[in-house]
Amino acid sequence: MLDQYKPDGSLCVQGLPEDTLCELRWNQPTIDLTKGFVRTCCRVPHYRVTAKDVGDFGTDSILNNQYLLDRRLEMFKGTRHPDCSPCWKAESSGQPSPRIGAQNVLKSLKGADPLRLDAGARALKASAIPFLEVQLGNLCDLKCVYCWRGNSSRWMQEDLQYGGMNQADYDWENAQAPAGFTDTYWAWFTTVAGGLKTVSFVGGEPTMHADFPELLLKTHRLLELHGNVRCRLRIVTNLNCKPKLFERLLEVLELLGRGGRICLIDLSMESVGKRAEFIRFGLEWARFEENLLTLLERRIQHSQVSVSATINTLCVTSFAALIDFLAPLRRRFAISIPFIENSVIYPLWLAPEILTPDFKNHLAATAERLVHHESDYSYFRARPKWGQNWAEYSNYVRSMGEAINHDADTSDKRIQWARCLFARGIRRLEERRGLNFLHEFPEFQQFFQICEVQRLRNE
């Protein structure tokens, strides 16, 4: 198969539409209410909706703007646009990728030839949205190592302080949504409210916004107005929330639960204690523990607590400790606490695949721990409302371990470079944040030396 580059830099693959189509381009949007950004899938760049877009296209400016129509048409033509490069990279290295539904998109054509579609084809437009992600800017109290300024205001401040961006870029990134965008969003929301299955709220950190509980209530009421009582409201949170805001959020969740609305509280965590604080810089582990206990003790009706662990190089050796931390809580409150599949692909130096094979044992042990705890408690056999039970999730963890195949002396240039970046990245974290990596992660001593050798070879 020959690769060719178009003038705009996109990679055109000479193959079938099945090679490039992904239904997430149609039915899984992320809409940033604070900044007016729109993107499809969590791994593609955002598109900034302009005041002209709002004026010219109205509600179509949200999910059927010209940029997204162009990207969808390219998929039908077999074009790999750079937006989707994280998936291409994951698939080429044998890792799981979120790219799905090529056959579903083709079926929607009802026999029409995808290669003959033109820019005005109805198939390019998105209308039925089962999953909506609402982003509330990048306001966040943490600087997770694998995160970036687009999802963390503290990361952005650090980038500005150390020259990772200039003031003009900082001001551009912090520009607010154009006039009329919020009203246009709510008008658009009413057109899809009846068919939504999940509305997910992310940041940044959504619980840092004082008006977030009221946003939840407004979403709930509009769903009710359109007869949708089954749509789930999901909150992705680091649970580092301060007491006053946290209490108001709990009050709203209890109100929604009494009204029958299913609420999913998805915790971002993949380690424990000081290691969690290293990976998620700014986290107070004691506060996380206290908030989690408070949340579980409230026993909110129709709610589910789950964990979205972002598997990365640094958590591999302590992921099992998180399982051991959660297991007693499952027993105490008789809840399942399912997991959501997630891992780092970019930046590559934080992707587990760059580790040496001896680290496989840690993920294998984590998988065994998951299976052990799941088999112990038969009352968790009911399917979770969201995510996977621990036995199912163990297969994902095991697959992440199986992708670690590069020896210390690997000839793979990509892995060599990623290990060089690991040494640079860790040194940068230590310098900027006053951390001591090997003090907190002594088992990485040998691997870090391997990475330092690669760094010295490239400097």
Secondary structure, DSSP 8 states (H G I E B T S, - for coil): --EEE-TTS-EEESS-GGGT--THHHH-EEEETTT-EEEESTTS--EE--HHHHHHHTTHHHHS-HHHHHHHHHHHTTEE-GGGHHHHHHHHTT-------HHHHHHTTTT--GGG--TT-GGG-----SEEEEE-TT--S-EETT--TTT-HHHHHHHHHTTSS-HHHHHHHT----TTHHHHHHHHHHHHGGG-SEEEEESS-GGG-TTHHHHHHHHHHHHHHTT--S-EEEEEE-S---HHHHHHHHHHHHHHHHTT--EEEEEE-SS-HHHHHHHEET--HHHHHHHHHHHHHH--TTEEEEEE--B-TTTTTTHHHHHHHHHHHHHHHT----EE--B--SSGGGSGGGS-GGGHHHHHHHHHHHHHHHHH-GGG-S--SSSB-HHHHHHHHHHHHHT----TT---HHHHHHHHHHHHHHHHHHHHHT--HHHH-GGGHHHHHHHHHHHHHT-
